[in-house]
Amino acid sequence: MSVQLWETLKEAIVLYTGLTPSTFFTVLALILAAYYVVLGFFGGQPERPRPRHTEEEEMPPLRPPVQLGEITAEELKAYDGTDTGKPLLMAIKGQIYDVSQSRMFYGPGGPYALFAGKDASRALAKMSFEEKDLTGDISGLGPFELDALQDWEYKFMSKYVKVGTVKSELPVTESESTAEPSETTSRDIDTASAVKPNEDGKSEIGAVKKRKLFRR
């Protein structure tokens, strides 16, 4: 019985498809394989839920910028992003900006993380990542470097909130802080020279009077 069914099936395949039974079943197998491949690409398997513990969700929400006023460069180091409870700060030309919204760039592990918590004016101007350039000293920079620094400053002014300034650490001598400016005039100099004692112990004023008397 089964032999007769197989012979009938082969005759039907040849009659309706024009293919030999072996060719027909080969084509059928290829069609089924292609179907399962396509089904796998377009949702044949249920999508696995993605883990929700991403880096962004682990980050604390951004807090409103807090004005710090004037702080020292040493105090600024505490805001380099290692303490997530503090804002992420960076300074350019002595002006401190809150860059917390760009933590992926300036925070720990970011490409510009070494600039955080510092006045990196010189490094930004020179596009340098060397430790010696992580300073606010911009003396000796060329015009192109100063232009680059200006572009960085414009970018920070337009994107971030200024929250303070870096206190200047230039030493001030006691004489500079207490001395009052003196206004010395030529009249004072003439007066001082007029009362200067000469070699005989007498003032120049007396000598001048004597010369006037002899001339009369």
C-alpha positions, 0 to 999 in steps of 0.5 A, spaced: 500 500 500 505 504 501 509 503 495 503 504 491 502 511 495 509 513 493 509 511 486 503 515 485 506 521 489 512 521 485 508 521 478 504 527 481 510 531 483 513 530 476 506 531 473 504 538 477 511 541 478 515 538 472 521 536 477 524 529 479 522 527 486 529 528 488 529 535 486 523 537 488 524 535 496 531 538 495 527 545 493 522 544 499 528 543 504 531 549 502 525 553 502 523 551 509 530 552 511 530 559 509 523 560 512 526 558 519 532 563 518 527 569 516 523 567 522 529 568 527 531 575 524 524 578 525 522 575 532 521 568 531 524 568 539 521 572 544 525 578 546 529 578 552 528 583 557 534 588 557 537 589 564 535 596 567 541 597 571 544 601 566 550 607 567 545 612 566 540 610 571 545 608 576 547 616 576 544 620 581 539 626 578 542 632 576 542 637 582 541 645 580 548 648 580 550 651 587 554 658 587 560 657 591 563 664 590 571 664 590 575 658 592 582 656 592 585 651 586 586 646 592 579 646 594 577 646 587 580 639 586 574 636 591 569 637 585 573 632 580 567 627 580 570 622 584 565 624 590 558 623 586 555 627 592 558 633 589 557 637 583 562 636 577 566 642 576 572 645 571 575 652 571 577 656 565 581 662 565 579 662 573 572 662 572 568 655 575 563 652 571 558 646 573 559 641 568 555 635 571 551 634 565 557 632 561 559 627 566 560 622 560 566 627 558 569 630 564 567 625 569 571 619 572 573 614 566 571 620 561 576 622 555 577 629 559 576 626 566 583 629 567 581 636 566 575 636 572 577 639 578 582 644 575 583 650 571 585 647 565 586 653 561 593 652 558 591 644 557 585 646 553 589 652 549 594 647 547 590 641 547 595 637 551 594 632 556 600 633 560 600 634 567 605 640 567 599 643 562 593 642 567 594 649 570 591 656 569 597 659 567 596 662 560 603 666 559 607 665 553 601 662 549 601 663 542 595 667 538 593 660 535 593 657 542 589 663 545 584 663 540 583 656 541 582 657 549 577 663 547 573 658 543 573 653 549 571 659 553 565 661 549 563 654 549 563 653 556 559 660 557 553 658 553 553 651 555 554 651 563 553 655 569 558 659 572 558 657 579 564 661 582 572 663 581 578 661 582 582 665 588 588 668 585 594 665 589 599 670 587 603 673 593 602 680 596 607 683 600 606 687 606 609 693 603 604 693 597 598 692 602 599 697 607 603 703 603 599 708 600 601 712 594 605 718 594 605 724 590 612 727 589 612 733 585 618 737 583 616 742 588 617 737 593 624 735 590 626 742 590 624 744 597 628 737 599 634 739 595 634 746 598 634 744 605 640 739 604 646 741 609 652 742 605 659 740 607 660 746 612 654 744 616 650 750 613 644 749 609 643 751 602 638 756 603 643 760 607 648 760 602 643 762 597 641 768 601 649 770 602 650 770 594 644 775 593 647 780 598 653 780 595 650 781 588 646 787 591 
